Amino acid sequence: MFFEEPLLASVARRFGISLLTKGAESVNLKNFKSYDRMLPAQDHMPEGRKSGGAGLGNLIALPLQGQALKLGNSAFIDKEWNSYSNQ
């Protein structure tokens, strides 16, 4: 899921956690502890990384990292669940 406008990482994470919680409830699980990853990975960027610091912050591994796409395990899809031809 991508947001159309910038928002605080903490807000995006709370939203994602709420979605996971509701998803777990819908299949009668107490919680949903097993998922690949949530990005942003932290609520706040570490000091020194905000402007010209030692790094960029969260690494985002896009789903098209080569082998996953070739094996049919990852792709961008349209509203009808068809994968786009030019990934």
Backbone bond lengths (Angstrom), bond angles and torsions (degrees), N, CA, C in turn:
res aa  C-N    CA-C-N  psi(-1)  N-CA   C-N-CA  omega(-1)  CA-C   N-CA-C  phi
1 M - - - 1.443 - - 1.522 107.62 -
2 F 1.295 115.66 133.96 1.454 122.00 176.72 1.522 108.38 -120.14
3 F 1.319 116.68 144.05 1.458 121.79 178.99 1.521 109.68 -95.89
4 E 1.318 116.38 146.02 1.464 120.89 -178.49 1.519 113.08 -73.14
5 E 1.322 116.93 -27.13 1.459 121.20 -178.47 1.526 109.03 -130.91
6 P 1.329 117.35 154.52 1.467 120.05 178.39 1.527 111.12 -61.78
7 L 1.336 115.56 144.92 1.455 120.99 173.07 1.514 108.31 -149.35
8 L 1.311 115.98 164.23 1.457 121.12 -178.65 1.523 110.43 -60.82
9 A 1.331 116.18 140.10 1.456 121.10 178.13 1.521 111.00 -57.68
10 S 1.318 117.00 -38.62 1.467 120.12 -179.05 1.523 111.38 -62.98
11 V 1.322 117.71 -35.37 1.468 121.62 178.26 1.529 109.97 -69.18
12 A 1.333 116.96 -44.97 1.466 121.13 178.88 1.528 110.30 -61.27
13 R 1.323 117.19 -41.23 1.469 120.67 -179.69 1.529 111.49 -67.62
14 R 1.320 117.61 -41.96 1.478 119.91 177.47 1.517 110.39 -61.48
15 F 1.329 116.94 -40.30 1.461 121.58 178.02 1.532 110.00 -62.38
16 G 1.335 117.04 -46.79 1.462 121.05 179.61 1.516 112.32 -62.25
17 I 1.329 116.58 -42.48 1.464 120.57 178.61 1.524 110.37 -63.99
18 S 1.325 117.45 -37.87 1.469 120.85 176.95 1.521 111.03 -63.11
19 L 1.331 117.00 -42.21 1.472 120.53 177.46 1.529 111.21 -61.55
20 L 1.328 116.90 -43.61 1.458 120.51 178.87 1.528 111.30 -64.00
21 T 1.324 116.57 -41.27 1.462 120.82 179.67 1.521 110.73 -63.05
22 K 1.326 116.84 -47.03 1.468 120.34 178.90 1.522 110.94 -64.32
23 G 1.336 116.99 -36.98 1.464 120.40 177.15 1.522 111.43 -63.09
24 A 1.321 116.32 -42.01 1.462 120.67 177.87 1.526 110.61 -62.72
25 E 1.317 116.82 -43.23 1.466 121.15 179.43 1.527 110.99 -61.08
26 S 1.338 116.45 -36.35 1.466 119.84 -176.01 1.528 112.30 -69.69
27 V 1.336 117.79 -17.70 1.464 120.85 177.31 1.530 111.10 -117.21
28 N 1.327 115.42 23.13 1.463 123.59 175.45 1.532 114.00 60.05
29 L 1.303 117.46 38.11 1.462 121.82 172.39 1.521 108.52 -100.50
30 K 1.328 117.02 145.95 1.460 120.01 175.82 1.517 111.31 -66.54
31 N 1.322 115.66 -37.42 1.452 120.38 179.97 1.525 108.39 -151.44
32 F 1.292 115.78 175.66 1.456 121.72 -179.61 1.521 107.13 -127.86
33 K 1.325 116.64 76.90 1.464 121.18 -175.15 1.522 112.26 -84.21
34 S 1.317 117.97 -14.06 1.460 120.73 -174.41 1.529 110.85 -107.26
35 Y 1.305 116.09 106.93 1.463 122.37 172.66 1.512 106.98 -153.27
36 D 1.308 117.58 159.42 1.460 121.56 -173.16 1.516 112.02 -61.85
37 R 1.315 117.83 -62.77 1.457 121.03 178.95 1.519 110.20 -168.54
38 M 1.294 114.99 159.04 1.456 121.16 175.17 1.521 107.54 -123.43
39 L 1.291 115.22 131.80 1.465 120.76 176.98 1.511 108.74 -122.44
40 P 1.272 119.07 134.82 1.454 127.38 4.70 1.528 111.50 -67.52
41 A 1.333 115.33 150.26 1.455 121.78 -175.90 1.525 112.77 -80.59
42 Q 1.320 117.68 -16.08 1.462 120.85 177.79 1.523 109.47 -140.59
43 D 1.324 115.48 160.83 1.459 120.60 -177.34 1.520 113.41 -73.08
44 H 1.326 117.26 -29.13 1.461 121.80 -176.65 1.521 109.49 -136.93
45 M 1.329 116.70 146.04 1.451 121.22 175.16 1.523 109.22 -73.85
46 P 1.341 117.72 134.12 1.462 119.94 179.22 1.523 111.88 -58.68
47 E 1.326 116.51 147.10 1.464 120.86 178.12 1.518 110.28 -56.75
48 G 1.331 116.82 146.72 1.449 121.45 179.82 1.516 112.88 89.80
49 R 1.314 117.94 -9.63 1.458 121.15 -178.77 1.525 111.97 -109.42
50 K 1.320 117.25 -4.28 1.460 120.22 -174.69 1.520 113.23 -74.87
51 S 1.309 117.43 -37.10 1.466 118.49 -178.21 1.524 110.18 -147.40
52 G 1.309 115.46 98.49 1.454 119.97 176.74 1.513 114.49 72.54
53 G 1.317 117.91 20.29 1.459 121.13 -178.86 1.515 112.31 -80.82
54 A 1.312 115.77 -156.47 1.460 122.16 -172.26 1.517 114.20 -77.12
55 G 1.311 120.00 -10.30 1.461 120.20 -177.72 1.509 111.97 -165.55
56 L 1.311 115.24 -175.65 1.457 120.96 -176.00 1.520 113.84 -100.25
57 G 1.312 118.69 -12.17 1.460 119.54 -178.18 1.511 111.02 105.47
58 N 1.325 117.62 -133.86 1.458 122.05 -176.47 1.521 112.13 -69.12
59 L 1.324 115.21 134.34 1.457 120.82 171.14 1.516 107.24 -84.40
60 I 1.309 116.99 127.92 1.454 120.61 177.40 1.524 107.53 -110.26
61 A 1.329 116.15 112.94 1.454 121.61 177.39 1.523 107.73 -90.01
62 L 1.300 116.46 107.65 1.454 120.08 -178.39 1.520 110.72 -66.64
63 P 1.320 117.39 152.80 1.464 120.25 -176.27 1.530 113.79 -68.48
64 L 1.298 118.50 -9.00 1.453 120.99 -177.46 1.523 110.94 -100.42
65 Q 1.309 117.57 46.89 1.451 121.18 -173.87 1.525 112.99 -81.17
66 G 1.299 119.01 22.38 1.459 121.69 172.91 1.513 112.55 105.09
67 Q 1.316 116.74 -87.58 1.459 120.91 -174.48 1.532 112.49 -63.63
68 A 1.321 117.70 -38.16 1.470 119.57 -179.90 1.521 110.86 -59.39
69 L 1.322 117.08 -42.99 1.464 120.77 179.33 1.523 111.06 -68.88
70 K 1.331 117.46 -43.91 1.466 121.46 179.84 1.521 112.13 -60.60
71 L 1.324 117.01 -34.18 1.463 121.64 -179.36 1.529 112.87 -87.42
72 G 1.336 116.83 1.15 1.460 120.63 179.02 1.511 113.95 76.67
73 N 1.325 117.55 18.03 1.466 121.32 -177.71 1.518 113.83 -93.27
74 S 1.315 117.50 -8.19 1.448 119.91 -176.06 1.522 109.80 -156.95
75 A 1.320 116.57 132.55 1.463 120.38 178.73 1.523 109.02 -166.74
76 F 1.334 116.02 154.13 1.457 120.54 170.68 1.524 107.13 -81.91
77 I 1.329 116.07 136.39 1.463 120.49 -176.33 1.516 111.48 -124.74
78 D 1.337 115.58 161.43 1.455 120.62 177.13 1.529 109.74 -92.82
79 K 1.325 116.65 -173.45 1.468 121.04 -176.53 1.525 113.21 -65.25
80 E 1.338 117.65 -20.42 1.473 121.83 178.05 1.524 111.94 -96.62
81 W 1.317 118.52 11.77 1.459 125.08 178.63 1.520 113.64 70.49
82 N 1.334 117.76 21.79 1.459 121.87 175.36 1.513 108.60 -93.91
83 S 1.333 117.21 136.35 1.462 119.16 179.76 1.526 109.75 -75.93
84 Y 1.329 114.80 144.35 1.456 120.74 176.51 1.529 108.66 -68.46
85 S 1.324 116.94 139.90 1.465 120.64 -176.26 1.526 112.57 -68.83
86 N 1.331 117.87 -34.07 1.457 120.46 -177.22 1.523 108.99 -107.67
87 Q 1.321 117.22 82.23 1.469 121.79 -179.05 1.510 109.22 -73.28
